[in-house]
Amino acid sequence: MADRKKSKNKLKAVRLFIIIALCVYFSYSLITQQVQIHSAKKEISGLDAEISQQQQIKEELEKKKELINTPEFIEKFAREELGLVAPDEIIFMEAPKNTSK
């Protein structure tokens, strides 16, 4: 009879140990998954911000693309960057100042 009680107590102790081990394992798994989920959400948030920034840059570039093909832009570019003038314009240039006195 005493042997049966000891074996029942051992069996209960083993079951309790297994239940506690499973609880610890599942708790650890849950915590690690929550940490991974949090870091993934943070990364997604950063990527969403980068996407909106890139979309804004794309819109600005599309506006510039539309402006480049206008005659006003072409004339402004020719005057400022290439130094060209219209055929009927007269160019006045300032003489260099003589500073060797």
Residue, then its C-alpha position, 0 to 999 in steps of 0.5 A: m500500500a505504501d508503495r502505491k502511494k509513493s508511486k502515485n505521489k511520484l506520478k503526480a510530481v512528474r505530471l506537475f513537473i511536465i505541466i510546469a515545464l510546458c507552461v514555462y515553454f509556452s510563456y517563453s514562446l509567447i514572449t519571444q513572439q511578442v518581441q518579434i511582432h513589436s519589432a516587425k511593426k516598428e520596421i513596417s512603420g519605418l518602411d511606411a514613412e519611407i514609402s510616403q517620402q518616396q511618393q512625395i519625391k516622385e510627385e515632385l519629379e513628375k511636376k518637374k518633368e512636366l515643366i521641362n517640356t514647356p517653352e518658358f523653361i526651355e528659354k530660361f534654361a537656354r539663357e541662364e545655363l547656356g548663355l544664349v540670347a534671342p536673335d533680336e536682342i542686343i547684349f550689353m557687357e560690363a567692362p572689367k574694372n581696372t584695379s591696378k593703380 
